[in-house]
Amino acid sequence: MTETAEATTDPATFSPSDVEPRIFEILEDKKVRRLTGPYSARTNEQARSALERLIAQDGGQVTALNRMSGGASKEQFLFRRRAGDDEEQLVLRLDPLEGIIETCRYREAEILRAMRGTVPVPEVRYFDGDGELLGQPGIVTSFVTGVAKPPEATAAVSGLRTAFSSEWRARLAPQFVDNLVKIHEFDYRNADLPHYSIPDAHPHQPALWQVNWWAKVWQDDAVDAFPILSLVENWLRRNLPECDDPVFLHGDYRTGNYLFDKDSGEITAILDWELAHIGDFHEDIAWNFQPVFGERDNEGIMCYSGLFRREELLEAYEKASGRTIDQKKLLFYDVLNGWKGAIIDLTSCLTSARDGNNHQDILLSWLAGSAHIHLAHISKLIAGAIKDA
């Protein structure tokens, strides 16, 4: 865990280059790596050969390997590892040349290991952070049973406009909040997280790091001009909130990124920790308020992550955590998250598909259309903030 050096507390002097160090490194690496494309999806035989190199130290064999569906940012394979009389089912998550977001397998492995016993997560079994054996950075975890959406749901992309019945909401909503609170209460300062840094040089740094991260992505990867994104960035920089007590954040905590047992309704695993970082707890809450992750209930009222009406989520979190939600900070992170979502859709989604650097070019091209939902959302938020000022 890296602590940041003391810095100025005058927002007017904040540097746009002040980005979490590891994030800056991987964004710079991407600019070089993408030039080696295009990328060819791994065949089952190629994935098997790579896995056998990785697990050779244990003398295991790879059997029953098959590609898994989904995975906008990773190639995923389900397989069995056999060693003598021992056999286990595992999952390989392998980086393509360029994904919907640029993330770090070291960070993912570190937090999955650290969170064991705090919230349900897959167990890390093997790990190749630089791709020396797998050919691309990758991670092998235990296979966790469960589903990401109710059995009666449509075949839409998991987590996007997922609708739950009132019975499912009653089962899942309390667990959803309890696990989020546990993540935010995690003692990251005493955990083994060498590839993470703490934004504690000044109270604005948690928000500043996020603005600078996604501003850099836009600067590096923009395909077409979208002046509204520059306007929103200016608004964010003028309204950076303070955070005196940074917590550990999942970064993508929503329906679609957890599994649950379709019979009992018990959440069996929280997945997709690639965007995890340390920051303001309002950020994780506000991520759920992006319209692409919600669906209207039978009364026509939006249910965020398909589970909560807005006030229900806020009240449940305050009750479970003992924290008080600041509406101004919540607004800031709602705008930030919408801006971030639009940037993801209008940069890596498009460039990785256009340049042939990802195995999911059709899906990524389709997801890029979500940018306009994010832009409409943040336009309304900022217009309301100006009106109320």
C-alpha positions in Angstrom: 0.0 0.0 0.0 1.4 3.3 -1.1 0.6 6.6 0.7 0.8 9.8 -1.3 3.0 12.8 -0.6 1.6 15.9 1.0 0.3 18.4 -1.5 -1.4 21.7 -1.9 -5.0 22.1 -0.7 -5.9 24.9 -3.1 -8.2 23.4 -5.8 -7.0 26.0 -8.3 -3.5 24.5 -8.2 -4.5 20.9 -8.5 -2.6 19.2 -11.3 -4.5 17.2 -14.0 -1.6 14.8 -14.0 -2.2 13.7 -10.4 -3.4 10.2 -11.1 -3.0 7.1 -8.9 0.5 5.8 -9.9 -0.4 2.3 -10.9 -3.4 3.5 -13.0 -1.1 6.0 -14.8 1.3 3.2 -15.6 -1.3 0.9 -17.1 -2.9 3.7 -19.2 0.6 4.5 -20.6 1.3 0.8 -21.3 -1.9 0.5 -23.2 -0.8 3.2 -25.7 2.2 1.1 -26.7 0.6 -2.4 -26.5 -2.4 -1.5 -28.7 0.0 -0.9 -31.6 0.9 -4.6 -31.7 -2.7 -5.6 -32.8 -4.9 -6.8 -34.1 -5.8 -9.4 -31.5 -7.0 -12.9 -32.3 -9.2 -14.7 -29.7 -7.7 -17.7 -28.2 -8.8 -21.1 -29.5 -9.6 -23.7 -26.9 -6.3 -25.5 -27.7 -4.3 -22.3 -27.3 -6.0 -21.6 -23.9 -5.3 -25.2 -22.8 -1.6 -25.0 -23.8 -1.2 -21.7 -21.9 -2.9 -23.0 -18.8 -0.7 -26.1 -18.8 2.4 -23.9 -18.8 0.9 -22.0 -15.8 0.0 -25.0 -13.7 3.0 -27.1 -14.6 4.5 -26.3 -11.2 1.7 -28.4 -9.6 1.9 -31.2 -12.2 -1.8 -30.8 -13.0 -3.6 -31.5 -16.2 -6.2 -29.3 -17.9 -9.4 -31.1 -19.1 -12.9 -30.2 -20.2 -11.9 -26.7 -21.3 -14.6 -24.6 -22.9 -15.1 -20.9 -23.6 -17.6 -19.1 -21.3 -20.1 -16.6 -22.7 -20.0 -13.0 -21.8 -16.9 -11.1 -20.8 -16.7 -7.6 -22.4 -13.3 -7.0 -20.9 -11.8 -10.5 -20.6 -11.7 -13.9 -22.4 -13.1 -16.5 -20.1 -12.7 -20.2 -20.1 -14.1 -22.9 -17.8 -12.0 -26.0 -17.2 -11.1 -28.7 -14.8 -7.7 -29.2 -13.2 -6.8 -32.8 -12.4 -3.8 -33.9 -10.3 -3.8 -37.5 -9.2 -7.1 -38.1 -7.5 -7.8 -34.4 -7.0 -10.0 -32.5 -9.4 -11.4 -29.0 -9.3 -13.4 -26.7 -11.6 -11.7 -23.4 -12.3 -12.1 -20.3 -14.4 -9.5 -18.5 -16.5 -9.9 -14.8 -17.1 -7.5 -13.6 -19.8 -6.8 -10.0 -20.9 -7.3 -9.3 -24.6 -5.0 -6.8 -26.2 -7.4 -4.0 -25.3 -10.6 -4.1 -23.3 -13.6 -2.0 -22.4 -11.5 -0.6 -19.5 -7.8 -0.9 -18.8 -7.1 -2.6 -15.5 -4.4 -4.5 -13.6 -4.4 -8.2 -12.8 -2.0 -7.6 -9.9 -4.6 -5.4 -8.3 -7.4 -7.9 -9.0 -5.5 -10.8 -7.5 -4.5 -8.7 -4.4 -8.0 -7.6 -3.6 -9.6 -11.0 -4.2 -7.1 -12.6 -1.8 -7.5 -9.8 0.8 -11.4 -9.9 0.7 -11.6 -13.6 1.5 -13.6 -13.9 4.7 -15.0 -10.4 4.4 -17.4 -10.9 1.5 -17.9 -13.9 -0.8 -15.4 -13.9 -3.6 -13.7 -16.5 -5.8 -10.5 -17.9 -4.6 -7.3 -17.1 -6.6 -5.7 -20.3 -7.6 -3.1 -19.1 -10.2 -2.0 -15.8 -11.4 0.1 -14.4 -14.2 0.2 -10.6 -13.9 2.5 -9.9 -16.9 1.4 -12.7 -19.2 4.8 -14.4 -19.2 3.2 -17.9 -19.3 -0.3 -17.2 -20.5 0.8 -14.9 -23.3 -1.5 -12.1 -21.9 -2.1 -11.1 -18.2 -4.5 -13.5 -16.6 -5.9 -15.0 -13.4 -7.3 -18.4 -12.6 -10.0 -18.6 -9.8 -12.2 -21.1 -8.3 -15.6 -21.7 -10.0 -18.5 -20.3 -8.0 -22.0 -21.5 -8.7 -24.8 -19.1 -9.1 -26.6 -16.9 -11.5 -26.3 -13.1 -12.3 -30.0 -12.5 -13.0 -33.3 -14.2 -12.1 -34.2 -17.3 -14.2 -37.2 -15.5 -15.7 -35.1 -12.6 -16.9 -34.6 -11.8 -20.6 -31.3 -12.7 -22.4 -30.1 -9.1 -22.2 -26.5 -8.2 -21.2 -26.2 -9.1 -17.5 -26.7 -6.1 -15.2 -28.2 -3.8 -17.9 -31.9 -3.1 -17.1 -32.3 -6.3 -15.1 -35.7 -6.5 -13.5 -36.5 -8.4 -10.3 -39.8 -9.4 -8.8 -40.7 -8.1 -5.4 -39.9 -11.5 -4.0 -36.4 -11.4 -5.5 -35.8 -7.9 -4.3 -36.8 -8.9 -0.7 -34.2 -11.6 -0.8 -31.3 -9.8 -2.5 -31.5 -6.2 -1.4 -30.5 -6.6 2.2 -27.5 -8.8 1.2 -26.5 -6.3 -1.5 -26.3 -3.5 1.1 -24.7 -5.6 3.8 -21.9 -6.7 1.4 -21.3 -3.1 0.2 -21.0 -1.9 3.8 -18.5 -4.7 4.6 -16.4 -3.7 1.6 -16.4 -0.1 2.8 -15.4 -1.2 6.3 -12.5 -3.3 5.0 -9.2 -2.4 6.8 -7.2 -1.7 3.6 -4.4 0.1 5.5 -3.3 -3.2 7.1 -3.9 -5.4 4.0 -1.3 -6.7 1.5 -2.2 -4.4 -1.4 1.1 -3.1 -2.9 -0.4 -2.1 -6.2 -2.9 0.3 -4.6 -2.3 3.8 -3.4 -4.1 5.9 -0.8 -5.4 9.3 -1.9 -4.7 11.1 1.4 -2.4 13.9 0.4 -5.3 16.3 0.8 -9.1 16.0 1.3 -9.9 16.6 -2.4 -7.5 13.9 -3.7 -10.0 11.0 -3.8 -12.3 12.9 -6.1 -9.4 14.5 -8.1 -7.8 11.1 -8.8 -11.0 9.9 -10.4 -11.5 13.0 -12.5 -7.9 12.9 -13.7 -8.1 9.1 -14.4 -11.0 9.4 -16.8 -9.9 12.7 -18.2 -6.7 11.0 -19.2 -8.6 8.1 -20.9 -10.6 10.7 -22.8 -7.5 12.6 -23.8 -5.7 9.5 -24.9 -8.5 7.6 -26.7 -11.2 10.0 -27.9 -12.5 9.0 -31.4 -14.7 12.1 -32.0 -15.2 15.4 -30.2 -18.0 15.6 -27.6 -17.9 19.2 -26.2 -20.3 18.2 -23.4 -17.6 16.0 -21.9 -15.3 18.9 -21.6 -18.1 21.0 -20.0 -18.8 18.3 -17.5 -15.1 17.9 -16.7 -14.9 21.6 -15.9 -18.0 21.3 -13.7 -16.4 18.4 -11.8 -13.1 20.2 -11.3 -15.0 23.3 -9.9 -17.0 21.1 -7.5 -14.5 18.6 -6.1 -15.8 17.4 -2.7 -13.6 16.7 0.3 -13.2 13.3 1.8 -11.5 12.9 5.1 -12.0 9.2 5.5 -11.4 7.3 2.3 -12.7 3.7 2.2 -12.1 0.8 -0.1 -14.4 0.8 -3.1 -15.5 -2.0 -5.4 -15.8 0.5 -8.3 -18.4 -1.4 -10.2 -20.8 -2.6 -7.5 -24.2 -3.3 -9.1 -26.5 -6.1 -10.2 -24.7 -8.2 -12.8 -21.4 -8.2 -10.8 -22.6 -10.7 -8.2 -23.8 -14.3 -8.3 -26.7 -15.7 -6.3 -28.2 -19.1 -5.8 -31.4 -19.4 -7.8 -33.1 -21.5 -5.2 -32.1 -19.9 -1.9 -31.4 -16.4 -3.2 -28.1 -16.3 -1.2 -25.3 -14.2 -2.8 -22.5 -16.6 -3.6 -19.8 -14.3 -5.0 -19.0 -10.7 -5.7 -17.2 -10.4 -9.0 -15.5 -7.9 -11.3 -13.1 -6.1 -9.0 -11.0 -4.6 -11.8 -12.1 -1.0 -11.0 -11.5 -1.3 -7.2 -9.7 1.6 -5.6 -9.7 3.8 -2.4 -12.0 6.8 -2.3 -15.3 8.3 -1.1 -18.1 5.9 -0.2 -20.6 8.0 -2.1 -19.0 6.9 -5.4 -20.0 3.2 -5.0 -23.6 4.3 -4.1 -23.9 6.7 -6.9 -22.7 4.1 -9.5 -26.1 2.4 -9.0 -28.0 5.5 -10.1 -26.8 5.3 -13.7 -30.0 4.6 -15.7 -28.4 1.8 -17.7 -28.3 -0.3 -14.5 -31.9 0.3 -13.5 -35.4 -0.8 -14.5 -38.8 0.4 -13.6 -41.0 -1.6 -11.3 -44.7 -2.4 -11.7 -45.6 1.1 -10.6 -43.3 2.7 -13.1 -40.8 3.8 -10.6 -37.1 3.3 -11.3 -35.4 0.5 -9.3 -31.7 0.9 -9.3 -29.7 -2.3 -9.9 -33.3 -3.7 -10.2 -33.5 -3.8 -6.4 -34.1 -0.4 -4.8 -35.9 2.8 -5.4 -33.5 5.7 -4.8 -34.5 6.5 -1.2 -34.7 2.8 -0.3 -31.0 2.4 -1.2 -29.9 5.5 0.6 -31.9 4.7 3.8 -30.7 1.0 3.8 -27.1 2.1 3.4 -27.3 4.7 6.2 -28.9 2.2 8.5 -26.4 -0.6 7.9 -23.3 1.6 7.9 -24.0 4.3 10.4 -22.8 6.8 7.9 -24.7 9.9 6.8 -25.0 10.5 3.1 -24.2 14.0 1.9 -26.5 14.9 -1.0 -24.0 17.3 -2.6 -21.3 14.7 -2.6 -23.8 12.1 -3.9 -24.6 14.5 -6.8 -20.9 15.0 -7.6 -20.3 11.3 -7.8 -23.5 10.7 -9.8 -22.3 13.2 -12.4 -18.7 11.7 -12.2 -20.0 8.2 -12.8 -22.2 9.2 -15.7 -19.3 11.1 -17.2 -17.0 8.1 -16.7 -19.6 5.8 -18.2 -19.9 8.0 -21.3 -16.1 8.1 -21.6 -15.7 4.4 -21.5 -18.4 3.9 -24.1 -16.9 6.6 -26.4 -13.3 5.5 -26.1 -12.2 2.0 -25.4 -15.5 0.4 -26.5 -15.0 2.0 -29.9 -11.2 1.9 -30.3 -10.8 -1.7 -29.3 -13.6 -2.8 -31.7 -12.4 -0.5 -34.5 -8.8 -1.7 -34.3 -9.6 -5.4 -33.8 -7.9 -5.5 -30.4 -10.7 -7.3 -28.6 -12.6 -10.6 -29.1 -16.0 -8.9 -28.5 -16.0 -6.3 -31.2 -19.8 -6.6 -31.9 -20.7 -6.4 -28.2 -18.4 -3.4 -27.6 -19.8 -1.5 -30.7 -23.3 -2.1 -29.3 -22.4 -1.0 -25.8 -21.0 2.3 -27.2 -24.6 3.4 -27.7 -25.1 3.6 -24.0 -23.0 6.8 -23.9 -26.0 8.8 -24.9 -28.0 7.5 -21.9 -25.1 8.6 -19.6 -24.9 12.0 -21.3 -28.6 12.6 -21.0 -28.5 11.7 -17.3 -25.6 14.0 -16.4 -27.1 16.8 -18.4 -30.2 16.7 -16.3 -28.2 16.5 -13.1 -26.0 19.5 -13.9 -29.0 21.5 -15.1 -30.8 20.8 -11.9 -27.7 21.7 -9.8 -27.4 25.1 -11.6 -31.1 25.8 -11.2 -30.9 25.0 -7.5 -27.7 27.0 -6.9 
